[in-house]
Amino acid sequence: MLGATGAMALSELGLRAQGRKLNFIVILIDDLGWTDLGCFGSDLYETPNIDRLAQQGMKFTDAYSACTVCSPTRASVMTGKYPARLHVTDWIHGHKRPYAKLAIPEWTEYLPLEEVTIAEALRAAGYATCHIGKWHLGYEERWPDKQGFDVNIGGYHRGQPPSYFSPHNIPSLEDGPKGEYLTDREAAEACQFIESNKDRPFFLYLPHYGVHTPLQAKKELIDEYRAKIKPGMRHTNPTYAAMIHSVDDSVGRIMATLERLGIADRTVIFFTSDNGGLVRNSVTDNSPLRVGKGSAYEGGVRVPLIAKWPGVSPAGSVCHEPVISADFYPTILEMAGAVGDPKHNADVDGESIARLLRAPSRELQRDAMYWHYPHYHPGGATPHGAIRARDWKLIEFYEDMHVELYNLREDVGEQDDLAAKMPRKADELRQHLHAWREAVGAQMPAPNPDYDPERAHLRPGRERKPTPSEQKAKGEK
């Protein structure tokens, strides 16, 4: 009698014997927090289709985005490289803090055409490639259709839609009927692409604009969720709940299309987020994780991840091995049997998680994962770097270079800083972090000659002119 691993191997061999390549769908939700799904513990948001995807595939409890904000994570998904190596380290075009203690480096505010994207690698292997949704990695000369995608619907330089209701005013998306909801439109375009390419291998990248601000949703759904909110609930934003509901509907429509066309058994689906949930203005709540989007803490980088590899990943399984956005590139190339570009591959930081998809109790070869954010964020984050090595996480804050140390197995909420109690462990991880920064060529911030403590948190256009007495006190004319 065959064991589970043997049955999975036969399933893979069967597809190869029939000359059938796997299809790949990567669904990336914008700003979706770690607990923002029913299967990840939300007490308000209802996601039956995404929950069904988890029941059919594998849920990862310790999945991470490559950055605390969107553009760097998206660049990492596309290339398999750390944002620090790419020098794409903030959302494009980031926040300006001219009077902060540190001056941010001259970072790269686009995904260079010289990088080989996962779409380019798969297209070279005979795949049809399609991008639908948010790009946010450069202006028109670097849009998805210049980066390996046969089709680009909705991708351009901006990071949020002018409107979720048509007219959407997105230059790469023809407006639909007035009032059309953007998430529904993206789902319809995805289903149409799948239908058109059902007889050939395809790679569909669906980075939904949802659930990024502006918070806009269908009124009937907002009313439905408002009626479900009760005292003591963790999640209490009905508009955000309604936006997640529409994302879940999108996943349901895609799964139904695959099943109707008879290609669900050879289509791999990945579902994840680009960073932690936004906690400002009571958008969502990432607890028990600390803080949210933009932050060095778990709430800023730990994200939901679900993967379904039909006939291979054990249905309803859970994996606790730490994984990160850069892993998508080598994983999909391995599963597709695609070679990619050898020069590019030499600098890929991610590790294939195919072995985890076959057996979730396995471990990857790497010893640690890293983050580098030499920027300021309106949520209060200052320039920092971080390392997670198994259960341990160390954060280094660049303004004064102090560190914090946490044991995530015992303290996922990062409430007990162990740096002073365990200085040897902190020094060990700090050394690894510094060595990694040097190895990837990470750009560090520098002391700001214009540093002004009183104006450090101000952004251009929000300054208050000093009074005559203040000018006199500072010796200004």
N, C-alpha and C positions, 0 to 999 in steps of 0.2 A: 504493500500500500504506500502510495507516495505521500511524503510529508508536505507541509505548506510550501517550503522552499523549492522542493522538486516540482510541485504543480506550477509555481510561478515561473520557473525556468522553462517548463514545457510551453507555457503561454507565450513567453518571449520567442522561443524557437519556432512556434507555430506561425507567428506573424512574419518572421524572417523567411520561413520556408515558402510562404505564400507571396513573398516579395512585397509585403505591405509595410510601409513605413508608418511610424507613429505620427499623429498630429499633436500639436502643442497649443494650449491656450493659457496665457498668463493674464490673470485679472488682478490689477493693482488698484486698490481703493485709496483715495487721497485723504489723509488725516484720520483714518479709522483706528481707534484705540484698541488695546489688547483685550478689553472686556466688552467690546461693542457688538458682540454677536451672541445669539442665544446659546450656541454650543461653547462659548467662552465665558458664560456666566452673567450676561446682562439680565437685569430684572425688569426691563421695559422693552427694549428693542426686540422685534420678532423677525427671525431669519430662518424660516422653515426650509427653504431651498438650499441655503448655505449649510445648514445643519445636516441636511440629507447628503450633501457633498462630503461632509466630514464622516458621516456614517458609512459612506461607500469607499472612503479613502483613509488618509492618515492626518491626524492633527498634531501640530508641533507646539509644545508648550513654551519652548525657549528659543523662539525665532526672533531675529533682530533685523531692523533696517540698518543700512550702512551709514546713515546719518540721522540727525535729529530733525532734519527738514527735507523737503521734497527733491529738488533738482539733483543733489549729490547722490541720493539713493537711486534715482532713475538712471543716472549715468552709470552707476555700479551695476544695476540690473542689466543694462545694455552691453557692458564690456567685461564684467567679471572682475573688475579692478576696484580697489579701495578709492574713495573720493580723494584721499590725501595723495595718492599716486597720480591721479588725474588732475589735481589742483582745482577740481570743481568741488568746493567745500561749503558753499552756502546756496540758499535758494537764489535764483537769478532774478533780480540783480541785488538782492540782499538789503540789509539795513546799514545806513551810514551813521556813525557815531563819531563826529569829528573831534569831540573833546574828551573821549573816553581815555582811560589809562593806557590802553594799547592801541597801536595803529595796525589795522588788519593788513595782511600781505596782498600783493597784486595777483589775485587769484584768477582762474580762467572762467569766464562767464558764458560758457557754451561747451557743448560736446564736440571736440575737434573731429574733423572729417577723417583725420589720419587713424583714429581709433576704429577697430573692427568691431562692429556691433553683432549681437546675436542674430539679428535679421540678415546681415550680410553673410555670416557663416552658414546659416541655414539656406539662404537663397542659392548659394554656391553648391549646396547639396541637393538642389532640385525642389526646394520648398516654395510655395506661394506665401508671401508675407504681407501682413496687413496691420496697420496701426490705427486704432480708433480711440479718440479721447485726448487726454492731456499729454503734451510733450515737454514744454518748459525747459528746453535745452539749447536754445539759440534761435536766432532770427531765420528768415525764409531760406537763406542759403545753407542752413543746417537743419531744416525740417526733416521729418521722418523719411520722406521720399528721396532725400539725399543721403540717407543713412541705412539703406538696405531694404526699405519697405516698398513693395510694389504699389501699395495703396496707403494713402494718408487721409483719414477723415477726422477732422477736428483738432489735429495737432498743430500748434504754433507757439509763439514765444511766451505768451502769457501763462500764468499759473492758476488762474481762476476764471470761470466764464463770466462775461458781462451780465448774462442772465441765464438761469436754468430754464426759463420759458421763452419760446420762440416769439419774436426774433432773437436769436442767440448772439448775433453779431460776431461770429467767429469766422475769420476769412477763409479757412480751409473746410468749412462746413456750410453747405447750402441750407438756408433757413427752411424749416418745415412750416406746416400750418400754424397760425397764430395760437399760442398757448401750448404748443407741443412741449413736453417735458424732456430735457436733455438726456437724462439717464435712460428713458424709454427709447429715444432716438438712437443712442449708442448701442443699445441692445438689438434694435431692429437692424442696424447696419452690420452688427456682428453676425446675426443669424443669416443675413443675406450673403455675406462673404462665405460663411460655412457652406451654405447651399450651393454657391457658385463653384466651390472648390472641393466638393465632397468626393470627387474621384481622383484627387491628387493630394499629396501630403501638404499640410499648411501649418503656418505659425501665425497665430492671432494674438496680438498684444493689445489688451483692452485696459488701458489706464483710465478708469472713469474719472471725470471731473468731481463727481460726488465722492466724499461728503464734505468737501472743502467749502468754506464760506464763499459767497454769501449764503446764509441758511435760507433756502427757498424750497418749498415742497408743495405737493398737491393739498389743497385745502381739506378735502375729505379725509385724507390720511392724518393730517395734523389734528383735526377734530377727533378722529378715532383714538389717537394716542393720548391726547389731552384727557380724554375720559378714563384712560387706564392708569393714570398717575395717582399714586396713593402716598400718604405720609410715610416717611422712612425709606422710600426707594432711593437707590444710589443714582440711577439715571432718571432725569426728570425733564428733559427738553423734548417737547412733542414734535417740533419741526425737524430736529436732528433725527429723531426716531423715524419720522416719515421719509426722510432722505435715505436712511438705511433700508427701509422697507422697499423703496424703489430699486435700490441696488440688488436686494435679494430677489425681487421680481426679475431683474435682468439675468441673474444667474440661473433662475428657473427656466427662463425662455431659452437660454443657450443649451442647457441640459436637455430640454425637451426636443430641441432641434436636432441635437446629436443622436438622440434615441430614435426619432422619427426617420432619420436618414440612414440608420443602421451603422453608424460609425462611432458610437459611444465607446465601443470595446477597444478601439485603437486610438482614442484621443485622451491625452494626458492633460489634466487641468491643475493649475496652481492658482491659489487665491491668497492674497496677502495685502499689506498696507505699506506706504512709503515712510511712515514715521508714526510716533505715538499720537494719541488723540489730543485735540486742542482743548485745554481746560479753561482758558481765559473766557470771560463772559458766559460762564456756565454752559458751554457747548456740550461737554461730556465729562465723565469722571473715570479716571483710570485706576482707582484704588482696587486692590491694595498696593499698586505701584505708586511711586512718588512722582508728583508733578506730571508734565506732559510734553507736548510738542516743543522742540527747541531746547529741552533740558538735557543735561548730562545724565540724569537719573533714568531708571528703568522706564518710567512713564513716557520718556521721550523717544526711546528706541526699541522697546520690546513690542512686538506686533503679532497679530494672529497670522497663522500660516496653515493652510490646508492643501494637501496634495493628493490627487487621485491618479494612480497609474493602474488602469484596469487589468485585472488578472495578475497583478504583481504586488502592489501595496496591499497589505492585509486590511480588509474592510473594518472600519471602526477602530483602527489602531491608534495609539498615542506614542509619540516620540519625544523624549526629554533631552535629546542631544542638542546643544546650541548650534544654530545655523544662522546665516546672514545673507543679505541681498546679493552679494557677490557670488554666491553659490549657484544662482540660476544659470549663469552662462556655462560653466563646465558641466553642470548636471544635464542640461538639455542637449548639449553637444554630444555627451556620452550616450544618452538614450537614443539620439537620432542617428548615431554612427557617423556624425559629421566631424571632419578633421579640423576645420577652422584655419586660421593663419598662424603658422609656427612662431613667427616673430611676436605677434600679439600674445599668443598663448604662453610664451615664456614669462610674461609679466602679469599673468592672471593671478589674482589673490584668492579667489574663491576655490572651494573644494567641492567636487561632485558629491551630492547627497544620495546618489542612486542606491548605494549600499544601505542607506537608512530606509529608503522606500521599499526595499526588499525585506529588511529585518530591522524594525525600529529600535531594538535593544543594542545594536552595534554602536561603535564610536568612530568618529572621524580621526584622521591622522594628526590634524593640527593641535597645537597646545593652547592657542589663544586666538581671540578676535580683538580688533582694535577700532577705535574711533578718533577722529581729529576734527575739531571745530574751532578754528582760529577767528571766530566772529562773535558779535553780540546779537542777541535776539530779544524782541520786545517782551517775551515772556519772562525776562529777567536773567536769562543765561548769559554768562561771560565766556570768553575763550577758554577752551579746555580740551583735554584728550582723555581717553579711557582705554582700559584693557579688561577683558574678561578671560580668565584662565580657569576653566572648570567652574568650581563653586565661587571663586574669588573675583571680585571686581574692584579695580582701583581707578579713581578719577583724579586727574591732576589739573588744577586751575591755574591758568597761565598768568593771571595778574600778579599773584604772589608766589606761585609754584607750590602751594600747599597741596597735600593729597588727602583723600578720604578712602578708606578701605572697608569693604563690606563682604560678608559671606552670604551669598544670595540663596543658598539652600536653607539657611536658618533665618534669613532676614531679607525677604524679597522686597519689602517696603523701604529698605535702606535707611533704617532709623538708628542703628547702632554702629557708629564709626569706630572701627578697630585700629586705625592707623597708629594711635599713640600706644595702644596695648600690644600691638604686634609690629614693631618697627622693622624687624628683619623681613617679614613678609611684604610689608609695604615697599621697602627698598628693593627687594627682588623684583616685584612687579613694575616698579618705576624704571628700573634698568631695562627690563624687556620693552617697555613702552618707548623709552628713548631710543633704543636700538632699532625698533621697528620704524620710528619716525625718520631716522637717518637712512634706513634701507629703502624706503619708498620716496624719499625726497620731500617729505612734508614741509609745507611752508609755515613758518612760525610768525606770529605777530611780533611787533617791535615796540619799544617804549615810544609813546606819542609825545613829540615836543610841544604840542598844543593842548596837552592834558589840563583840564580844568575841573576839579572835583565838583564844583557847583553846577557845571553844565554837562557833566559826563554822560548823563542819561538822555540828553536832548538829541533829536535828529534834525537835519536841515529843514528849515521852514517852521520849526517849532521853538525857535529861540526867543527869549525875552531880552530886549536891549537893556544893557545896564543903565541905571540912573546916573545922573551927573555925579552924585556923591560916590557911587560905586566906582565910576571911572577915575575919580580923583584918588580914591583909596588905593587903586591899582596902579596909579601913576600914568593913566592913559590921558591923552589930549582930547 
